[in-house]
Amino acid sequence: MKLKKEASAGTMDSCDINIRLENNPLGTTNEIHLKSIVEKQYGDHIRNLISQVIDKYGLESVVVNAVDRGALDCTIKARVESAIQRGLDQAHTLEWSVVHHE
């Protein structure tokens, strides 16, 4: 599946990550470009998380530009998923539900 348009999610604030997605005009593979304040320690882990979300959506030929400022795993996944939803023009199709515990 390909993106319908370029998309982004996130901020440059501390403990966040900015994700920009675009179709790869030069190839058929996915590329992940990461700049992170914790790249030496967690760069491979962050790339793996991003890749997992991309694979979940079956995206092909996408370029991800990520600028990380120490985001937690849940934030990374949420930002990538939000950018993908925006890029597929499905920004309002996520189902958010509240689990009630008794």
C-alpha positions as CSV (number, residue, x, y, z in Angstrom):
1,M,0.0,0.0,0.0
2,K,1.2,3.5,-0.7
3,L,0.5,6.8,1.0
4,K,-2.0,9.1,-0.7
5,K,-0.1,12.2,0.5
6,E,2.8,13.3,2.7
7,A,2.0,13.4,6.4
8,S,3.5,14.2,9.8
9,A,2.7,13.9,13.5
10,G,4.4,14.9,16.7
11,T,6.4,17.9,17.8
12,M,10.0,18.9,18.6
13,D,9.3,19.2,22.3
14,S,11.2,17.2,24.9
15,C,10.0,13.6,25.3
16,D,8.3,13.6,21.9
17,I,9.1,12.5,18.4
18,N,8.3,14.2,15.0
19,I,7.5,11.8,12.3
20,R,7.3,12.8,8.6
21,L,6.2,10.2,6.0
22,E,6.4,10.4,2.2
23,N,6.4,7.9,-0.6
24,N,9.9,6.7,-1.7
25,P,10.4,8.1,-5.2
26,L,13.6,6.2,-5.8
27,G,12.9,2.7,-4.7
28,T,10.5,0.0,-3.6
29,T,11.9,-0.3,-0.1
30,N,11.0,1.4,3.2
31,E,13.7,3.8,4.5
32,I,13.9,5.1,8.1
33,H,16.0,8.2,8.8
34,L,16.4,8.9,12.5
35,K,17.9,11.7,14.4
36,S,17.7,11.2,18.2
37,I,19.3,12.5,21.3
38,V,19.4,8.8,22.5
39,E,20.4,7.3,19.1
40,K,23.5,5.5,20.4
41,Q,21.6,3.8,23.1
42,Y,18.2,3.2,21.5
43,G,18.5,4.0,17.8
44,D,18.0,0.4,16.7
45,H,15.1,-0.1,19.0
46,I,13.3,3.1,17.8
47,R,13.8,2.1,14.1
48,N,12.4,-1.3,14.9
49,L,9.3,0.2,16.5
50,I,8.7,2.5,13.5
51,S,9.2,-0.5,11.2
52,Q,6.7,-2.6,13.1
53,V,3.9,0.0,12.7
54,I,4.7,0.5,9.0
55,D,4.5,-3.3,8.5
56,K,1.2,-3.4,10.4
57,Y,-0.3,-1.2,7.8
58,G,1.4,-3.0,4.9
59,L,3.0,0.2,3.6
60,E,5.6,-0.2,0.8
61,S,8.1,2.4,-0.6
62,V,7.8,4.8,2.3
63,V,10.4,7.2,3.6
64,V,10.2,8.0,7.3
65,N,12.1,11.0,8.7
66,A,12.0,10.9,12.5
67,V,13.4,13.4,14.9
68,D,13.3,12.1,18.4
69,R,13.7,14.0,21.7
70,G,13.5,11.1,24.1
71,A,10.0,9.7,23.3
72,L,8.7,6.6,25.1
73,D,7.7,3.6,23.0
74,C,4.0,4.3,23.3
75,T,4.5,7.8,22.0
76,I,6.7,6.6,19.1
77,K,4.0,4.1,18.0
78,A,1.2,6.6,18.4
79,R,3.0,9.3,16.3
80,V,3.8,6.8,13.5
81,E,0.3,5.5,13.5
82,S,-1.2,9.0,13.4
83,A,1.1,10.0,10.5
84,I,0.1,6.9,8.6
85,Q,-3.6,7.5,9.1
86,R,-3.2,11.1,7.9
87,G,-1.1,9.9,4.9
88,L,-3.8,7.4,4.0
89,D,-6.6,10.0,4.4
90,Q,-8.0,7.9,7.3
91,A,-7.3,10.4,10.1
92,H,-10.7,9.8,11.8
93,T,-11.0,6.0,11.5
94,L,-9.1,5.0,14.6
95,E,-11.4,3.4,17.2
96,W,-10.6,4.7,20.6
97,S,-12.5,2.9,23.3
98,V,-12.5,3.3,27.1
99,V,-12.2,0.1,29.2
100,H,-14.3,0.3,32.3
101,H,-13.1,-1.7,35.3
102,E,-15.4,-2.6,38.1
